[in-house]
Amino acid sequence: MIDDRLNFNSHFDYACEKAAKAINAIARIMPNNSGPSSSKRRLLASVSSSILRYEDPAWDAALKTKKNQRKLNSTFRLMAMRVVSAYRTISTEAVCVIAGMIPIVITLAEDTECYM
C-alpha cells in the first residue's frame, strides 16, 4: 500500500486495524473473566504481534511520528490487556510488565536495527 506522500501511513493504519481485528477475534473466543491461561492467550497474541511486525523495516520513517507510535502502542496495549485479563484502567507499562511482553516500539526498533 502506497499513499500519495510515500510515508507508509496508510499501510501502517491498515496493519494496526488488522491486528486489532485479530485481537477482537481472540477476545470473543476468550472472555476476560474466565477461559484459557495466560500462556495460551500469549500464544494467540503472538499472531497480532506478527501482524504488527510484518514489513517493519519499511515503516522506519512512519514509526518516528508520535501519532503512529500512539496508534501502535494502543493496539499493543489492547493485546497485552487480553493476555493478562486486565481492565482498561491499567497503564501500558504495567500491563507489559505483568504480561511479560516487551513493548512493541522497542521490539520494532530492534527488528529494524537487525535488518540494517
C-alpha positions as CSV (number, residue, x, y, z in Angstrom):
1,M,0.0,0.0,0.0
2,I,1.5,3.3,-1.1
3,D,-0.1,6.6,-0.2
4,D,0.3,9.9,-2.1
5,R,3.1,11.2,0.2
6,L,5.1,7.9,0.2
7,N,5.3,7.9,4.0
8,F,3.6,4.5,4.7
9,N,0.9,5.9,7.0
10,S,-1.9,4.2,5.2
11,H,-0.1,0.9,5.3
12,F,0.6,1.4,9.0
13,D,-3.0,2.2,9.8
14,Y,-4.1,-0.9,7.8
15,A,-1.8,-3.1,9.8
16,C,-2.9,-1.7,13.1
17,E,-6.6,-2.2,12.2
18,K,-5.9,-5.8,11.0
19,A,-4.1,-6.5,14.3
20,A,-7.0,-5.0,16.3
21,K,-9.4,-7.2,14.4
22,A,-7.3,-10.3,15.3
23,I,-7.3,-9.2,19.0
24,N,-11.1,-8.7,19.0
25,A,-11.5,-12.2,17.5
26,I,-9.4,-13.6,20.3
27,A,-11.5,-11.6,22.8
28,R,-14.7,-13.2,21.5
29,I,-13.2,-16.6,22.0
30,M,-11.7,-15.9,25.4
31,P,-13.6,-13.6,27.7
32,N,-11.7,-11.7,30.4
33,N,-13.3,-13.3,33.4
34,S,-12.5,-16.9,32.6
35,G,-11.1,-19.0,29.9
36,P,-7.6,-20.3,29.0
37,S,-4.4,-19.5,30.9
38,S,-2.3,-16.5,30.1
39,S,0.3,-18.7,28.3
40,K,-2.3,-19.8,25.8
41,R,-3.5,-16.2,25.5
42,R,0.1,-15.1,24.9
43,L,0.4,-17.7,22.1
44,L,-2.7,-16.2,20.3
45,A,-1.5,-12.7,20.9
46,S,1.7,-13.5,19.0
47,V,-0.5,-13.6,15.9
48,S,-1.3,-9.9,16.4
49,S,2.3,-9.2,17.2
50,S,3.4,-10.9,13.9
51,I,0.9,-8.7,12.0
52,L,2.4,-5.6,13.6
53,R,6.0,-6.7,12.9
54,Y,5.4,-7.5,9.3
55,E,7.2,-5.1,7.0
56,D,8.7,-3.3,10.0
57,P,11.9,-2.1,8.3
58,A,9.8,-0.4,5.6
59,W,7.9,1.6,8.2
60,D,11.0,3.1,9.8
61,A,10.1,6.6,8.8
62,A,6.4,6.1,9.7
63,L,7.4,4.9,13.2
64,K,9.2,8.1,14.0
65,T,6.0,10.1,14.2
66,K,4.2,10.4,17.6
67,K,0.8,9.7,16.0
68,N,1.9,6.3,14.6
69,Q,3.6,5.4,17.9
70,R,0.5,6.2,19.9
71,K,-1.6,4.1,17.5
72,L,0.8,1.2,17.7
73,N,1.1,1.4,21.5
74,S,-2.7,1.4,21.8
75,T,-3.1,-1.7,19.7
76,F,-0.3,-3.5,21.6
77,R,-1.8,-2.4,24.9
78,L,-5.1,-3.9,24.0
79,M,-3.3,-7.2,23.1
80,A,-1.4,-7.2,26.4
81,M,-4.6,-6.5,28.3
82,R,-6.2,-9.5,26.7
83,V,-3.2,-11.7,27.7
84,V,-3.5,-10.8,31.4
85,S,-7.3,-10.3,31.5
86,A,-6.8,-6.7,32.8
87,Y,-9.3,-3.9,32.8
88,R,-8.8,-0.8,30.6
89,T,-7.7,1.4,33.5
90,I,-4.2,-0.3,33.6
91,S,-1.3,1.6,32.2
92,T,0.7,0.4,29.2
93,E,3.9,-0.1,31.1
94,A,2.2,-2.0,33.9
95,V,0.3,-4.3,31.5
96,C,3.6,-5.0,29.6
97,V,5.4,-5.9,32.9
98,I,2.5,-8.2,34.1
99,A,2.2,-9.9,30.7
100,G,6.0,-10.3,30.4
101,M,5.9,-8.7,26.9
102,I,8.5,-6.2,25.6
103,P,6.8,-3.0,24.4
104,I,6.2,-3.1,20.7
105,V,8.1,0.1,19.9
106,I,11.3,-1.4,21.4
107,T,10.7,-4.7,19.5
108,L,10.3,-2.9,16.2
109,A,13.4,-0.8,16.8
110,E,15.4,-4.0,17.4
111,D,13.9,-5.6,14.3
112,T,14.9,-2.6,12.2
113,E,18.4,-2.5,13.6
114,C,18.9,-6.2,12.9
115,Y,17.6,-5.7,9.3
116,M,20.0,-2.8,8.7
